[in-house]
Amino acid sequence: MIIIIKQVVKIGGSLFPNYAVELAEKLENTDSVIILGGGEFANLIRKYDDEMKFSDETNHWTAIGCMDIIAKLVNDKVKSSKLAYTIDEINQISDEGLTPIFVVSEFLRKENPFECSWDVTSDSIAAYVSHLLNANLLIVTNVNGIYTQEPKELGSTFISKIDAKTLLTFQESSIDVMLPTLLLRYGTNCYVVNGKYPEWVLSLIDSNINDYNFDYTQIIGE
C-alpha cells in the first residue's frame, strides 16, 4: 500500500517542549510528517558563533544536529509517532498508522541540497522535504504568522496573505531567509500558523474542519 503524505508540518523549536509534544500528539492520523526546529539548542550555537566565529559548515551541521535532538525528545513523549531517517521510512511508518518524525541530518548529509548558512534553517529544510514528497507545507511557530515587523513593535501589522517575492524584501520575519526563494523555485505555497493552538493547525489540514476564524498567513509561491 502506497501512503501519500499530505503535509509536512514543521514545528518550530520555540514551541518545545510542551506545545510541540501536544501538537505532535494531535497530528495522529492526519497523514503528516513532522520536522522539528532546533529551538534553544540552535540558538545557543548562534550565540557561541557570535563570540567565536565558527566555520559556516560547522554552524550549519551542528544546528541541524540540534533539530535531531529535539525530534528524538518529542518522539520519546508521543506514543503515536516514530522516528524516520529516510524518505522510504517516512512512508513505511505512515503505513504502520504512526506519525513519522523526520530525523534529518543523515538524509541531508547524503542529499546536501543547501549551502552552509544561517539563512537556511528548519523552515527551508521542511520546504525541501515537502517538495520531494509533493506535500503541502505548514510552518508552525509561536506567533500567528507574518507581520510587517516584530509583532510586539509599535505599528506592527499582521499579514494574512503575501507573495513570496514580496517577502524577499523583508529583513526579518517569523520564517527563515531562504524559504521564500525555495517556494518560488518549487512553485508552491505554504501556511504559517501559531502552534500554541493545535486546533488552528488541524483546521488548515483537515478538509472536514471549516473553522478558519483565526489568524494565519498564506505565502504564495506559485
C-alpha positions, 0 to 999 in steps of 0.5 A, a space after each residue: 500500500 502506497 501512503 501519500 503524505 499530505 503535509 509536512 508540518 514543521 514545528 518550530 523549536 520555540 514551541 518545545 517542549 510542551 506545545 510541540 509534544 501536544 501538537 505532535 500528539 494531535 497530528 495522529 492520523 492526519 497523514 503528516 510528517 513532522 520536522 522539528 526546529 532546533 529551538 534553544 539548542 540552535 540558538 545557543 550555537 548562534 550565540 557561541 558563533 557570535 563570540 567565536 566565529 565558527 566555520 559556516 559548515 560547522 554552524 550549519 551541521 551542528 544546528 541541524 544536529 540540534 533539530 535531531 535532538 529535539 525530534 528524538 525528545 518529542 518522539 520519546 513523549 508521543 506514543 503515536 509517532 516514530 522516528 524516520 531517517 529516510 524518505 522510504 521510512 517516512 512512508 513505511 511508518 505512515 503505513 504502520 498508522 504512526 506519525 513519522 518524525 523526520 530525523 534529518 541530518 543523515 538524509 541531508 548529509 547524503 542529499 546536501 541540497 543547501 549551502 552552509 548558512 544561517 539563512 537556511 534553517 528548519 523552515 527551508 529544510 521542511 520546504 525541501 522535504 515537502 517538495 520531494 514528497 509533493 506535500 503541502 507545507 505548514 510552518 508552525 511557530 509561536 506567533 500567528 504568522 507574518 507581520 510587517 515587523 516584530 509583532 510586539 513593535 509599535 505599528 506592527 501589522 499582521 499579514 494574512 496573505 503575501 507573495 513570496 517575492 514580496 517577502 524577499 524584501 523583508 529583513 526579518 520575519 517569523 520564517 527563515 531567509 531562504 524559504 521564500 526563494 525555495 517556494 518560488 523555485 518549487 512553485 508552491 505555497 505554504 501556511 504559517 500558523 501559531 502552534 500554541 493552538 493545535 486546533 488552528 493547525 488541524 483546521 488548515 489540514 483537515 478538509 472536514 474542519 471549516 473553522 478558519 476564524 483565526 489568524 494565519 498567513 498564506 505565502 504564495 509561491 506559485 
